[in-house]
Amino acid sequence: MIIKYKISLLIYVFLGIGFGDGKTVHPVILVPGDGGSQVEGRLTNKTSTVHYICEKNSDWFSLWLNLEQMIPEVVDCWVDNMKLKYDPKTRRSMNNEGVEIRIPGFGNTTTVEWLDPSMRSFSGYFAKIADHLVRVGYERGKSLHGAPYDFRKAANELSEYFVEVKKLIEETYLSNDNATVIILTHSMGSPMMLYFLNNQSSAWKEKYVRSLVTLAAPWGGTVRALKVFAVGDNLGAWLLSEKKLMWEQRSSPSLAWLMPQETFWEEDEVFVVTTERNYTISDYEDFFNDLNEPNAWLMRQDTVNLLKGLPAPNVEVFCLHGSGVDTTEALVYKKGEFPGADPSKILKGNGDGTVNYRSLIGCTRWAEQQSQPVTHHEFPGIDHLQILREDEPAKFVANLINHLNIQMQEERKNETESLFTVEGSNLRKMKYRVPDATNHSDFIDFHFLDD
């Protein structure tokens, strides 16, 4: 049964009743989406560059998000350093020759709270939600962690990352009084964690995971991915050039992964209209070839079945997203515009400005597929990034998580009280005898004096 509104939940969430008081909380792991992790690079003996101002050697430096890398001409160096090379034989992507890439701050929250290391306001990501969680009892680095990753790649190329995520969850569980972990995701981080959870045993998930809280998840992909392949995307940063970023984005397997999925769109629905022909979900290979990006079709084949049928995670889900924001549904080109030029017209429909509504509500399918509850909530008028940056959804998320903490604290209190029987007015005696470690044949009775 899908739960649209829980009276008890909404009372806590909207009114903020019962904020944290230092008790044990469900630790939270923040998992970002596409463009939601800082990226650092190092150059070592690059054999060629795209511009004379581009360096061939360097120490580690900030690649994303770094506005100094986005100024005219320098951005060409950035594209060359950030883009991937795809090997059609191994079906794997790799960095350009002479370029090393690393994702800083795994386990920390700073690099997912702020995309610019200087933490300037325009680069805020999970920062507002993290601040609200701290106010309800969370501590960065103890009960609040980040799990950034190389967002250029899809789940099939991130096996080492998933090993680290599993380790982080297990260690965080142990260091927080065996409190189950909440995985809080945004955008592409949501299918990324769905893939992770679907590769864990039921016993492991029951032991370590309290719930999956998703924000603006593209469960069925998004038409905007086609737009990015065609004309680029500045990822919501108005200072950045879509056209310049396009050449890096086209090399990313993660973008092919986010193309509209078959079970969410009909075969005859048209995404791209030109005077010569139209492109539907059945025409991806032709679409990529006409863009002169044949490797993109291979990347699509590599990723199309990673979450085939959108299998349920089999953990409790809170699926939150915006709606009622104009979102790309189709691109319309006049004669001579495709490929190469911007479309004359972009048809819009319901969504969060980035992800189409039908994809955002994909999580509701799980209500009939798993025994764990699925709670769905919309924020009308809130777009894909506002769900992170606006106060209303940020408070909502913090209050929702705090409500889950109150539930756990009450359950633990009741479990503790059930271990004792009252003897007299001030003595509690444990129901169960504990073996004496010094003599395994004897037992010790623990007595506790009430305050």
N, C-alpha and C positions, 0 to 999 in steps of 0.2 A: 504494500500500500504506500503510495507516495503521500508525504506529509507536506501540504502547502503551508499551513500555519499551525503551530502548536501554541495554544494559549499560554501554557506555563513558560515556554521558551520566549515568546514575544514580550511577555511582561518583563522578564529579565533583560532581554536584548534592547528593547526600546527605552525602558526606564533606567537601565543600568543599576538594578537593585543588587546589593550584596557584593560590592567590589572586594578584590583580594585583600587578605589581611595577613600575609606572610605564610600561609599554610602551603602545603604541597600543591603544585599545579601540574596540569598536563603539559609537559614541555612541547614547544612548537618548533617545527622545522620549516623555514621559509624557502620555497622553491620558485625561482623566477621564470619568466617566459622568454620569448625571443627578444634579444636586445636587453635583457634584464640583469646581466652579469657584467662586471668589469672585465676587461681583457687587457693583458699586457703582452708586449712583444720584445724580441731581441733579434738583432740582425748580425749575422756572422758570414762575412765574405760573400755577400750576394754577387753573383756574376753579372747581373744586369739590373738596370733600373728603368722606370718609365719616364724619368725626368732628371735633368742634371742636378736638381736641388735635392733629390732623394738620396738618403744615406745608404751605404752598403754595410756598415758595421755600427753597432751601438750596444750599450748596456740595456738592461730591461727598462722599458718605458711604457706609459699608458697609451693604449690604442683605442679603447672604448670605455667610456665616452670621453673624448679629449677634443675640445673645440679647436685647439691649436692645429689638430690634424685635419680639420675640416675647411680651412681657408683655401681659396683658389690655388691651384697647382699643387699645393701640399696634399690635398685630398686625393690626388692621383697616386701619390706615394702610399697613402693610407689604404686605398683600394688594393694596390698591388701587394701590400703586406698582410691584409686581412683575408683576401679571397683564397679559396681552396682550389686544389687541382684534383680532378677525379680520374681514377684509373679504371677504365672499363673492363679490364681483365680481372683485377682483384675485387672490383666493385667496392672500393674504399676511397675516401678522400684524404688528402694530405695538405700540409702547408706548402707554400711556395718555397723554392730552393733558397736556402740561406735565411729562412725565417723560422724562429721558434715562437710558439704561442703558449701562454699559461693563463689559467683562470685563478686570480688571487682570492684569498679569504675564505676558503672552504671551512665551514664550521663556525665562522664569524658571521656577523650580520651587516657589517659596515658596507661591504661591496655589493650587497643586494638592497641596502637602504638607499644608497647613493650611487649613481652610475658614474659621476665625475668624482675622482678622488678628492677634489677640493671641496666637495659637498655643497656646491652652489645649488640654490633652490630649484633651478630648472631641471636638475638631474635627480630629484627625489623619486624614489621608487617604493620600496617597502617602508620608508622612513616614518610616515605618519601612522601606519598600522603598528609598527614596532613601538613608537612612543606611547600609543594607547595601551598596548599590552604591558609595557613597563609600569604604567599607572595602575594596572590591576594586579600587580604582584610579580611580573616577569623580570628576569635578570639576564641581560645579554651575556652570552658565553656560557651560561649555566642551564637555564630553562628556555632560552631563545637562541636558536642557531640559524645560520643560512647554509644553503646547499647550491651554490652557483655552479654553472657548467658551461661548456663550449656550445653556445646556442646555434652555432653554424651547422652543427651535426644533429642527425636524428637519433632515435633511441638505439638503432641497430649498431651504431658506432660508439656507444658510450658505456660499454660493459665495465670498464674500470671505475667509471663514475658511480655506477649502481652498487658496486662492491663497497665504495666509500660511503654511500648513502645508507646502506644496510648497517655498516659498522657504526656510523654516527647515530642512527636510531637506537641501536642496542646500547651503546655507551651512554647516550642521553637518558635512556630509560633507567639504567642502573644508577646514574649520578643524581637522579631526581626521585629517589625513594620508590623505585619500581613503578612509577606512574607512566601509563601508556601515552604514546606520543601522538600529537596532532600534526598532520602534514598539511600545511597551508600553501596553496599554489596559486599562481597567476598565469593566465593565457596558456602558452605551450607547455609550461611546467605541469599543467594538469594532465594532458595525455602522457607526458613523460613519466609522471608518477603512477598513472594508471598502468602503463607498461611495466613499471617496476613492481607494483603490487600484484599484478597478474602472474609474475614470475616468482612469487613467494608462496610458501605453504600456508594452508589455513591455520595451522597451529602457530606459525610464526606471527601471522597478522593478528590473531586473537591475543597473543601474549604482548605484542609490542605496539600495536596501532590502535589509538582511540577512535580516530575518525579522519576522513579526508575532507578538507574544506577548500573548495575550488572557487576561484574568482575569474570570470570572463573566459571560460574554457572553450576552445574550438573543438568540441568533441567530434564533429563531422567535417572538420576543415573549414575553409572560408574562401569565398570568391576573391577576396582581396589578394590571396596568394597568386592568382592569375594576373591580377593587376600589377603586382610587384614584379613578376617575370616580364610583363609587357613594358612597364614604364618606371618601375622602382617605387620605393616607399621610404619616407624619412623617419618612420617609427615614432611619429608624433612630435618630433623635434623640428620646429619650423625653420630653424637656422640651417638645417642640413639640406643638401641637394639630393632630390629623389634620383635624378639621372646618374649622378656620380655613385650613389649607393647601390644602384641597380646592378652594376657589374660585379660587385662583391656578393650581393644577395643571390644572384642567379647561380653562383657556384656553391650554394649552401644546400646540402641534402635535406635539412630541416624544412626549407621552403617547399620542396617537392612533397614532403610528408604532410604539409598543411593544405594541400590542394583539396577541393571539395570531394567528399567521399561518396561512393556509389549508393550506399543505403540511405543517404540524406537528400540526394537530388535524383530526379528522373533522367533516364537516358536521353530524352528529347528536349530537355531544358537547355536553352542556348545561353552560353556565358560570354561569347565574343561574336559580334556581328560585324562582318565586312562586306564590301560590295562583291567580292569574289566567292566567299563561302562563310559559313557559320561554324562555330566550334562548340561542341557539347562535351559532356563527361566522357563520351566514347571517342573523342578526338584529341586526347592529350598528346599522343605521339606526333600527330600532324602539327599541333599547336607548337610544340617544342622545336620540331624540325623547321617550321616556318620562321621561328625566332632565331634559327641557327644555333640552337642549344640542344643537340642530340643527347648529350650526357644527362640532361635534366630528365629525359624519358627513362633512362636507366636508373637514375636516382628515385624516380617515382616507382618503378618496379621494385626497387629494393625496399621501399617503405610502405607500400600500399597495404600489405597484410600484417603489419606490426600490431594493429588493433582491429583486425578484421571482425566486423559485426559489433564492435564496441562492447567487449565482454565486461561484465560487472566486476568491480574491485572486491566485492564481498567484505567490505568494511562499511561502517556508517558514513554517509555522505551528506555534506551540506553544500549545495550547488547554488552559488550566488552570481548574479550578473546584471548588467544594465539592459535596458530595452528602450524602444521608441526613438532611437537615434538613426539617422539616415546611414545606410550601409550598402556598400557596392554589391549589386546583383548581376550586372552585365556591362560590358564595354561595347560601345557602338562607334565604328570607324567609317569615315567617308572614304571615297576612292583615293588611293595613294597614301593613306595614313598608316596602314598596317603592313608590315611592322615598321617601327622606328619612331613614329610620332605619337603624341598623346591622342587618345580617342576624342572625337568630337563631342561625345555624350557619354556620361556614366549613369546608368539606371540604378536607382536606389530602392532599398526596401528596409524592413524592420531589422534591427540588430543593435549592437553597441558601438557602431561606427567602424568596427574592424571585423567582428565575427557576426555572421548571419544568425538570425533568431533561431532558425530550425536547428542550427548546430549548437547554439548555447543551451538549448533545452534537451540535448541528447541524453543528459544524465537521467532524465525522468524515465527513460526506458528501463532503468535498473530496478524500478519499484516492483516489477513483476519477475525479476530475475534473481533477486537475492533476498535473504531473510532480514538483513540489517536495514534500518530505516534510511530513506532517502528524503531529505528536506530541500525544497526548492524555493528560492526567493528572488524576486526581481526588484531592481532599482530603476524606476522609470526616469528617462532622461539622463542617465549616467552612462558615460562612454567607457571605452576600453581601459583607459588610463585613469580616468576620474575615480574608478572604483578603488584605486589605491590612494589617490591623492586628495579626494574630497573628505571632509570631516564626517558626513553622515554615514557612508558605507564603512569608513575606518572604525568609527565608534561601534557600529553594528557588529562588525567582525570581532572586535575586542570583547563586547558584551556577550556575544554568543559563546565565545571561548570561555569567558569567565563563568557563564552559566554551567558549562560542562565541568569546570573546576569545582563549583559549589556542589554539584551532584556527586562528584567523586569524594569530596571532603565529608559530605553527609554519609555516604556509603561506608567510608572508612571508619567514621565515628561509630556507626551502628555495628559494624563488624567487630570493632574493638570492645564495645559494650557487651556484645553477645558472648565474649570470652569469659566474662566475670559473673559471679553470683554474689549478692550482697549478704554479708554476715555482720549483724549488728548495725550500728548507725554509721560507722566510719571505716570499716574494713572490707575491702574487695578481695576475693580469692579467685585465682585463676582456675577455670574448670579443668584444664589439662595439666598434668604433671610433666615437667621437663626433665630429661635425663641429666644427671650430674656428670659433667665432662670429666671430672676427676675419678669417678667411679661409676662405670656404666651399669652397675647392678642397682644403684640407688637412684632415687628421684628427689627433686627439690620442689617444694611448693613456694611459689612467689606470692607475697602479700604486698598490697599497695594501700597506703594510707590516703584517704580522700582529703582534699584541701578543706 
